[in-house]
Amino acid sequence: MFAAGDMAVYPAHGVGLIQTIEKQTIGGIDQSFYVMKILDNDMTIMIPTATSANVGLRAIISDDEVTKVIDILKERDVKVTAQTWNRRYRDYMDKIKTGSVFEVAVVLRDLFLLKEDKELSYGERKMLDTAKNLLVKELSLAKQMDQDKVERQIEKIFC
């Protein structure tokens, strides 16, 4: 599915570079692994190639999908649920962990809209930053644009 040098997205960690594909013997069984360096924090992870799709490893989104993400961010006719902040936090974390760029966009949009009505908890503010970072990195690669420019465009949507 991926080759060394490809960019990919790993759920909750974000965009990374597939550095190599290694074979290792674990428990007497030969397995292939993607060795991926996460761009945001220089963390290196190993993902079994056989189960990479199951864990959510995916390619950078296409131009059409970028448009869908922007549409999600622009949508204002949404109802942010009136649940407690910790329940909302868990729901949003579950969405981020799916690895879906669309779910991350929903989290970012909802938190920005919620922020207009009331003060976010510390956890929600961190999650807003995480969702924004995940989107900025992927959209900048998908659109081949500078990250600062993408971040300004996203913030402009909410102003």
C-alpha positions in Angstrom: 0.0 0.0 0.0 2.8 2.5 0.9 6.4 2.8 -0.2 9.4 4.3 1.5 9.2 8.1 1.1 5.4 8.2 1.1 3.5 10.5 3.4 0.6 9.0 5.3 -1.7 9.7 8.2 -1.8 7.7 11.4 -4.9 8.2 13.6 -4.4 10.6 16.5 -0.7 11.2 15.7 -1.1 12.9 12.3 1.0 13.1 9.2 4.2 11.0 9.0 6.8 9.9 6.6 7.2 6.2 5.8 10.9 5.9 6.1 11.4 2.2 5.4 9.6 -1.1 5.3 11.3 -3.6 7.5 11.0 -7.3 8.0 11.3 -8.6 11.6 10.7 -12.0 13.2 8.4 -11.7 16.2 7.4 -14.9 18.1 8.8 -17.0 15.3 6.7 -15.3 12.7 8.1 -13.1 9.9 6.3 -9.8 9.6 6.7 -6.6 7.6 6.4 -3.2 9.2 6.2 0.4 8.0 8.7 2.5 9.9 7.0 5.9 10.1 8.3 9.1 11.5 5.5 11.4 12.8 6.3 14.9 11.6 4.8 16.8 14.5 6.9 15.3 17.2 9.7 13.2 15.5 8.3 10.1 17.1 9.1 6.9 15.2 6.4 4.1 15.1 6.3 0.7 13.5 3.0 -0.4 12.0 2.5 -4.0 10.8 1.8 -3.8 7.0 -0.7 -6.6 7.2 -3.0 -4.7 9.6 -2.2 -1.1 8.6 -5.6 -0.5 7.1 -7.3 -1.9 10.3 -5.4 0.6 12.5 -6.4 3.5 10.2 -3.2 4.2 8.4 -4.2 6.1 5.3 -3.0 8.3 2.4 -3.1 12.1 2.4 -6.5 13.3 1.3 -7.3 14.4 -2.3 -8.2 17.8 -3.6 -11.9 16.8 -3.6 -11.7 15.7 0.0 -10.1 19.0 1.0 -13.2 20.8 -0.4 -15.4 18.5 1.8 -13.3 19.3 4.9 -13.7 23.1 4.2 -17.4 22.6 3.8 -17.6 20.9 7.2 -15.6 23.7 8.8 -18.0 26.3 7.2 -21.2 24.6 8.3 -22.9 26.6 11.0 -26.3 24.8 11.2 -25.1 22.3 13.8 -26.2 21.8 17.3 -23.4 21.3 19.8 -24.8 18.9 22.5 -25.3 20.3 25.9 -23.5 17.4 27.7 -20.8 17.8 30.4 -17.4 18.9 29.2 -15.8 15.5 30.1 -18.4 13.5 28.2 -18.0 15.8 25.2 -14.2 15.4 25.5 -14.5 11.6 25.3 -16.8 11.8 22.3 -14.4 14.2 20.5 -11.4 12.1 21.4 -13.1 9.0 19.9 -13.7 11.0 16.7 -10.0 12.1 16.5 -8.9 8.5 17.1 -10.8 7.3 14.1 -8.2 9.0 11.9 -10.9 10.4 9.6 -10.0 13.9 8.5 -13.8 14.6 8.3 -14.3 13.6 12.0 -11.3 15.8 13.0 -12.9 18.7 11.1 -16.2 18.2 12.9 -14.3 18.3 16.3 -12.5 21.5 15.3 -15.7 23.2 14.0 -17.7 22.2 17.1 -15.0 23.4 19.5 -14.7 26.7 17.7 -18.4 27.2 17.8 -18.6 26.1 21.5 -15.8 28.6 22.3 -18.0 31.4 21.0 -20.7 30.6 23.6 -18.6 29.7 26.7 -15.1 29.2 27.9 -13.6 25.8 27.0 -12.1 23.5 29.6 -8.3 23.0 29.6 -8.8 19.6 27.9 -11.1 21.0 25.3 -8.6 23.8 24.5 -5.8 21.2 24.1 -8.1 19.2 21.9 -8.9 22.2 19.7 -5.2 22.8 19.2 -4.6 19.1 18.4 -7.5 19.0 15.9 -6.2 22.2 14.3 -2.7 20.9 14.1 -3.8 17.6 12.5 -5.9 19.4 9.9 -3.3 22.1 9.1 -0.5 19.5 8.5 -2.7 17.3 6.3 -4.3 20.1 4.3 -1.0 21.8 3.7 0.4 18.6 2.2 -2.8 18.0 0.2 -2.9 21.5 -1.2 0.9 21.8 -1.3 0.7 25.1 0.7 2.6 26.6 3.5 1.3 25.5 6.9 1.0 29.1 8.2 -1.1 30.0 5.2 -3.4 27.0 5.7 -3.8 27.9 9.4 -4.7 31.5 8.6 -7.3 30.2 6.1 -8.9 27.9 8.7 -8.9 30.7 11.4 -10.5 33.0 8.8 -13.4 30.6 8.4 -14.3 31.1 12.1 -13.9 34.8 12.2 
